[in-house]
C-alpha cells in the first residue's frame, strides 16, 4: 500500500532503499535525510541518493545523484538489496515495482 509506505518514512529508515516514480520512470534510492513540518508529523520530503540501472544491476553513478523530492513520489519501501555484487545491487521488489 503506497500510503502506508509513505507514512513509514522516518529517521529510523535512513540507509534503507525506497522506489520512487519520478520523471516518468522508476528509480531506487537510499534514504539520506527526512524532512517534515515538525517532529510529530509525517515526512513531507526526503533526500535520496539515487541508483542508476545498468546491465541488469542498480549502481551508484560515478557522480552521485542526490536529490530532495516530495514523499508523494515514493511508492515502495523500505527495503534492502537482495543481492550486492561488484556489478551493483539487485532488489527482490524490482518486478513488482516495474509492473
Rosetta blueprint (number, residue, H / E / L):
1 X L
2 X H
3 X H
4 X H
5 X H
6 X H
7 X H
8 X L
9 X L
10 X L
11 X H
12 X H
13 X H
14 X L
15 X L
16 X L
17 X E
18 X E
19 X E
20 X E
21 X E
22 X E
23 X L
24 X L
25 X E
26 X E
27 X E
28 X E
29 X E
30 X E
31 X E
32 X E
33 X E
34 X E
35 X E
36 X L
37 X L
38 X L
39 X L
40 X L
41 X L
42 X L
43 X L
44 X L
45 X E
46 X E
47 X E
48 X E
49 X E
50 X E
51 X E
52 X E
53 X E
54 X E
55 X L
56 X L
57 X E
58 X E
59 X E
60 X E
61 X E
62 X E
63 X E
64 X E
65 X E
66 X E
67 X E
68 X E
69 X E
70 X E
71 X H
72 X H
73 X H
74 X E
75 X E
76 X E
77 X E
78 X E
79 X E
80 X L
81 X L
82 X L
83 X E
84 X E
85 X E
86 X L
87 X L
88 X E
89 X E
90 X E
91 X L
92 X L
93 X L
94 X H
95 X H
96 X H
97 X H
98 X L
99 X L
